[in-house]
Amino acid sequence: MLAFSVFPSANLVGDPAGETRVISIAAYHAAFEQFDYSMGAAISMIMGAVMLLIIGLVLGWRSTFFRGAAGAKG
């Protein structure tokens, strides 16, 4: 989980010719610079849900590689 605080998200937002920033910075900008707290909270909740989904998929995918001959983890 600490890796997500260092690299918050690989998705980038912004104009193609303008400034590009990660989604966590967009949430901060919406909440604390534009004073749109509901938009900042919505961005943060969606980002958290996507991270939990990815973590669940990786853990489920990883468990398929660690099955022994009898079907038990081992």
N, C-alpha and C positions, 0 to 999 in steps of 0.2 A: 504494500500500500504506500510505502514511502516513495516508490518510484513515480506514483501519480502526482505527488506534490512537487517533484522535481520537473517532470515532463507532464504537465496537466492534461493535455490532449493533443492528438496529432491533427485534429481538424482545425482548419484555419478559417477565419471569417474576415471579410473586408473586400474592398473593390480590387479588381485586377490591376489597375494602375495606381491605386492609392495605398494606404497603410494596411498592413496585414498583421493580425495578432491572433493569439490562441484564444479558445473559447473562455477560459477562466478570466482572462483580461477583459473580454467583452462583457462578462457578467459584472466584474468590478466597475467597469466604465458605466454600464447601465445603472447600477445601484448607487454608486457614490459620486459620480461626476454629473450624471443626468438626473439624479434623484428619482429614478424610476425603480423603486425597491421591488415591486412585483415582477418586473421584467428580469431583474438580476436574480431574484429567487427562482423564477421559472427556468432560466438558463442553467442555474446551479443544480436544480433538481433533475433536469433532463440529463445533464452531464453526469451526475451521480448514478442515475438509472442505467445509462449506457455503460459506465464503468462496471457496475455490478453484473450486468448481462455478459460483458466480455469476460470478467473473472469467472463467472459460473460456467461459461462455455469452455474456457481454458482448463478449469479443474475437471470438468466432465471428460474432455478430450484426453487429458493427461492420465486419467484413471484407466483408460483402455490400454495403455502401454505397460501397466504394472500388474497385469494379471498373470498368475502362475499357471502351471500345467493343470492343476486341479480346479482352476477357476477362482481361487482365492488370491487375495493380494499377497505378494510375498517376496 
